[in-house]
């Protein structure tokens, strides 16, 4: 539902501002598709109304290689967002003390310095970026001088640019812009900070004035969302801004939600546990039970799977059990026809987790039917 029921599809001044913002983005940066351009424009606009939101979506700007425009995009975000705060070379204490009830927009280039494998000593900053997606998640610090515990706000929108994927804890709460190197013949205007930034800051001021005039309306809005759960929390501020602007922005915002969340799902291989769960479904086939040794053999034989080289000797029975126990799946001692007594796994113990965590799980997962060669559970009884 639009935040202005009397003019749900009318073109209002906000739509004109969003059009100008999107035009600036596409003038200076080659974005991968129209939905990404719409989403980034809405994210920037939403940064000007942070006091109205229950969640502070992250903007992840990622690229497979250098020279894909991620730093240039961050330049345009910096020029148009609310109160930009660049965290390069900033101490965690300085960042924490800069977050207030009306927070700045945190901007991080070269985010691998915080999240990469060689990133040491940034635990506090990582904690802020993880916790700050939701309100009422303050950091607690003990003030020895005054002998009291302090609550430090963490809630703030943040944009992070880097090569490769960010941690799941960030990307699961983010609008993700997948940048790519410009193709031959694909051109953009050069961006010069001294020449071009003042006009963009004027646009930022106009966006701020428009949205700050209606914070109570924005805060009360409950838009219809095409996604659920955490994705809805992340994208809701952007959809609220789009509905509030009017024109075609409401429909375009929801199209962007669907397009970018679908890309995130396609691009997300999940955790090792989730990958293992899906691969177990593949190798079980129609079998009703498998000895642990046979299950490991089939997993290691899967093409393009990590299990053959998972650890020094590949996936072991102990590691298999450790990964699966988080889903409540445990091996049992069973008697297998022709193989005698051995540890193994029952298909029936997997089916609930397959339905919950494997999005393309088949509807018939009850294990009642077995193809030729399957081991019926009634014959694979507990020893």
C-alpha positions in Angstrom: 0.0 0.0 0.0 1.3 3.4 -0.8 2.2 5.8 2.0 -0.1 8.3 0.3 -3.4 6.5 -0.3 -5.1 9.5 -2.0 -2.4 9.5 -4.8 -1.1 6.0 -5.0 0.2 6.3 -8.6 0.6 10.0 -9.0 3.9 11.5 -9.9 5.0 13.5 -6.9 8.1 15.6 -6.3 9.9 12.7 -4.8 9.6 10.7 -8.0 11.4 13.6 -9.8 14.2 13.5 -7.3 14.6 9.8 -7.6 14.7 10.1 -11.3 17.5 12.6 -11.0 19.4 10.4 -8.6 19.1 7.4 -10.8 20.3 9.5 -13.8 23.4 10.6 -11.8 24.2 7.0 -11.0 23.9 5.8 -14.6 25.8 8.9 -15.9 28.9 8.1 -13.9 28.8 4.3 -13.4 28.0 1.4 -15.7 25.6 -0.6 -13.7 24.8 -4.2 -14.6 21.0 -3.8 -15.1 18.1 -1.3 -14.6 16.9 -3.1 -11.4 20.3 -2.5 -9.8 20.2 1.2 -10.7 16.7 1.5 -9.2 17.7 -0.3 -6.0 20.8 1.8 -5.4 18.9 5.0 -6.0 16.3 3.9 -3.4 19.0 2.8 -1.0 20.7 6.2 -1.1 17.3 8.0 -0.7 16.5 5.7 2.3 19.7 6.8 4.0 18.2 10.2 4.4 15.3 8.8 6.5 17.2 6.5 8.8 15.3 7.6 12.0 12.1 6.1 10.4 13.4 2.6 9.8 13.5 -0.5 12.0 16.2 -2.0 9.9 19.3 -0.5 8.3 19.9 -2.3 5.0 23.5 -2.7 3.9 24.6 -2.0 0.3 27.2 -4.4 -0.9 29.2 -3.3 -4.0 31.2 -6.3 -5.1 33.2 -7.2 -8.2 35.1 -10.2 -9.5 38.2 -8.2 -10.4 39.7 -4.7 -10.2 38.5 -1.9 -12.5 34.8 -2.8 -12.4 33.6 0.6 -11.1 33.0 -0.3 -7.5 35.0 2.6 -6.1 33.4 5.0 -8.5 30.0 3.9 -7.5 31.0 4.4 -3.8 32.0 8.0 -4.8 28.5 8.7 -6.1 27.0 7.1 -3.0 29.2 9.3 -0.9 28.1 12.4 -2.7 24.4 11.7 -2.5 23.7 9.8 0.7 23.0 11.2 4.2 26.0 12.4 6.2 28.6 10.1 4.7 31.2 8.7 7.1 34.2 7.1 5.4 35.7 4.4 7.6 39.0 4.0 5.8 41.7 4.2 8.5 39.1 5.0 11.1 39.6 3.4 14.5 36.6 1.3 15.8 36.2 3.7 18.7 35.9 6.6 16.3 33.3 4.8 14.3 31.3 3.7 17.3 31.3 7.2 18.8 30.0 8.6 15.4 26.9 6.5 15.5 24.0 8.4 17.1 20.2 8.3 17.1 20.4 10.1 13.7 23.3 8.1 12.4 25.7 8.8 9.5 25.9 6.5 6.5 29.0 4.3 6.9 31.0 3.8 3.8 33.8 1.2 3.5 36.0 0.8 0.5 38.3 -2.2 0.2 36.2 -4.1 2.6 38.5 -7.1 2.6 40.6 -5.1 5.1 37.8 -5.8 7.6 36.4 -9.2 6.4 39.2 -10.8 4.4 41.2 -13.8 5.6 44.1 -11.5 6.6 41.9 -9.0 8.4 43.2 -9.0 12.0 42.3 -6.7 14.8 38.9 -5.5 13.3 36.6 -7.5 15.5 34.9 -4.4 16.9 34.2 -3.0 13.5 32.9 -6.3 12.2 30.7 -6.5 15.2 29.3 -3.0 14.6 28.6 -3.8 10.9 26.9 -7.1 11.8 24.8 -5.8 14.7 23.9 -2.4 13.2 21.3 -3.8 10.8 18.6 -3.8 13.5 17.6 -1.2 16.1 18.2 -1.9 19.8 21.4 -3.9 19.3 23.7 -1.6 21.3 27.3 -2.5 22.0 28.1 -2.6 25.7 31.4 -1.1 27.1 32.6 -0.7 30.6 33.7 2.8 31.5 36.3 2.2 34.1 36.7 5.9 34.9 33.0 6.4 35.8 32.6 2.7 36.9 29.5 2.1 34.8 28.4 0.2 31.7 27.7 2.2 28.6 25.3 1.4 25.8 26.7 2.5 22.4 24.3 2.6 19.4 25.2 0.5 16.4 22.2 1.2 14.1 23.4 2.8 10.9 23.1 2.1 7.2 26.4 1.0 5.6 27.8 0.6 2.1 30.7 -1.8 1.6 32.8 -2.2 -1.6 35.2 -5.0 -2.3 36.3 -7.8 -4.5 34.4 -11.0 -4.1 31.6 -11.9 -1.8 31.2 -10.5 1.7 30.4 -12.7 4.7 26.9 -14.2 4.8 26.1 -12.2 7.9 26.5 -9.0 5.7 25.1 -10.2 2.4 22.0 -11.7 4.0 21.1 -8.2 5.2 22.1 -6.3 2.0 21.2 -5.0 -1.3 23.9 -6.5 -3.5 25.2 -4.7 -6.6 27.3 -7.1 -8.7 29.6 -4.8 -10.7 31.4 -5.8 -13.9 34.1 -4.3 -16.0 32.8 -2.1 -18.8 32.5 -3.8 -22.2 34.1 -2.2 -25.3 32.0 0.7 -26.4 30.3 1.0 -23.0 31.0 4.6 -21.8 30.3 6.7 -18.8 31.0 10.3 -17.9 34.2 11.0 -16.0 33.5 12.0 -12.4 35.5 14.9 -10.9 35.1 15.4 -7.2 35.6 19.2 -7.2 33.5 19.8 -10.3 30.7 17.3 -9.9 30.2 16.7 -6.2 28.6 20.0 -5.3 25.6 19.4 -7.6 25.2 15.9 -6.2 25.3 17.3 -2.6 22.5 19.7 -3.6 20.5 16.7 -4.8 21.2 15.0 -1.5 19.9 18.1 0.4 16.7 18.0 -1.6 16.2 14.3 -0.9 16.8 14.9 2.8 14.3 17.8 2.9 11.7 15.7 1.0 11.9 12.7 3.3 12.6 14.4 6.6 9.3 16.2 6.2 7.4 12.9 6.3 9.3 10.8 8.8 6.2 9.9 10.8 4.4 8.8 7.6 7.4 6.7 6.5 7.8 5.1 9.9 4.1 4.0 10.0 4.1 2.6 6.4 3.4 -1.1 6.0 4.0 -1.8 2.3 3.1 -5.0 0.5 6.3 -6.9 0.0 7.1 -9.5 -2.6 9.5 -11.3 -0.2 9.4 -12.4 3.4 11.4 -12.6 6.6 14.9 -11.0 6.6 14.7 -10.1 2.9 11.5 -8.1 3.7 13.2 -6.4 6.6 16.1 -5.4 4.4 14.1 -4.1 1.4 11.2 -2.5 3.3 12.8 1.0 3.7 13.5 1.1 -0.1 9.9 0.1 -1.0 8.5 2.6 1.4 10.5 5.4 -0.2 9.4 4.2 -3.7 5.7 4.2 -2.7 6.1 7.6 -1.1 7.6 9.0 -4.3 4.7 7.7 -6.5 4.8 7.4 -10.3 6.4 4.1 -11.5 8.7 3.8 -8.5 6.5 1.5 -6.5 6.3 -1.1 -9.2 10.0 -0.7 -10.1 11.1 -1.1 -6.5 9.3 -4.5 -6.2 10.7 -5.6 -9.5 14.2 -4.7 -8.2 13.5 -6.7 -5.0 12.6 -9.8 -7.0 15.4 -9.5 -9.4 18.2 -8.9 -6.9 17.0 -11.4 -4.3 16.8 -14.0 -7.0 20.3 -13.2 -8.0 21.4 -13.5 -4.4 19.7 -16.9 -4.1 21.4 -18.2 -7.3 24.8 -16.8 -6.2 24.6 -18.2 -2.7 26.1 -21.6 -2.3 25.2 -21.6 1.4 27.2 -22.9 4.3 29.1 -26.2 4.2 26.3 -27.7 6.2 23.7 -26.6 3.8 25.8 -27.8 0.8 26.3 -31.2 2.5 22.6 -31.5 3.2 21.7 -30.9 -0.5 24.5 -33.3 -1.6 23.2 -36.0 0.7 19.8 -35.7 -0.9 21.5 -36.2 -4.3 23.5 -39.2 -3.4 20.7 -40.9 -1.4 18.6 -41.1 -4.5 15.7 -43.5 -3.6 17.7 -45.4 -1.0 16.0 -45.7 2.4 19.3 -46.1 4.3 23.0 -46.0 3.6 26.0 -47.2 5.5 28.2 -44.3 6.5 31.1 -45.6 4.5 28.9 -45.8 1.3 27.4 -42.3 2.0 31.0 -40.9 2.2 32.0 -42.7 -0.9 29.1 -41.2 -2.9 29.7 -37.7 -1.5 33.4 -37.8 -2.5 32.5 -39.1 -6.0 30.2 -36.1 -6.7 31.7 -33.9 -9.5 32.5 -30.3 -8.5 31.9 -31.1 -4.8 34.3 -30.1 -2.0 34.1 -33.4 -0.1 37.0 -35.2 -1.7 39.4 -32.5 -0.5 37.5 -31.5 2.6 40.4 -31.6 5.1 43.6 -33.4 4.8 42.0 -36.8 3.9 38.6 -35.6 2.6 35.3 -35.7 4.4 35.5 -38.2 7.3 32.8 -39.9 9.3 33.5 -37.8 12.3 33.2 -34.5 10.3 30.1 -35.8 8.5 28.4 -36.4 11.9 29.5 -33.0 13.2 28.0 -31.1 10.3 24.8 -33.1 10.2 24.1 -33.0 14.0 23.1 -29.3 13.8 20.0 -30.5 11.8 19.3 -33.2 14.4 20.6 -35.9 12.0 22.6 -38.7 13.6 24.0 -42.0 12.5 22.8 -45.2 14.0 24.1 -48.8 14.2 22.1 -50.9 11.7 22.2 -54.2 10.0 22.4 -54.0 6.2 21.6 -57.0 4.0 24.9 -58.4 2.6 27.0 -56.0 4.7 26.3 -57.0 8.2 26.2 -54.5 11.1 27.5 -51.0 10.4 26.9 -47.4 11.2 24.6 -45.7 8.8 22.0 -43.0 8.1 18.3 -43.3 7.5 16.7 -41.3 4.7 13.7 -40.5 7.0 16.0 -38.5 9.3 16.9 -36.2 6.4 13.5 -35.4 4.9 12.4 -32.7 7.3 15.7 -30.8 6.9 15.6 -31.3 3.1 12.1 -29.7 3.0 13.2 -26.8 5.2 16.7 -26.0 3.9 16.8 -27.2 0.3 14.6 -24.9 -1.7 14.0 -27.3 -4.6 13.3 -30.3 -2.4 10.8 -32.7 -4.0 7.3 -32.7 -2.6 7.4 -36.5 -2.0 10.1 -36.9 0.6 8.5 -39.5 2.8 10.7 -42.4 1.7 7.9 -44.8 1.3 8.9 -45.9 -2.1 12.3 -47.3 -3.0 13.8 -48.0 -6.4 15.7 -51.1 -7.3 18.7 -51.7 -5.0 17.3 -49.5 -2.2 17.6 -50.9 1.4 14.1 -51.0 3.0 14.2 -49.6 6.5 12.3 -52.6 7.9 15.3 -54.7 6.9 17.9 -52.1 8.2 16.7 -52.2 11.8 18.7 -51.0 14.8 21.0 -53.6 16.1 
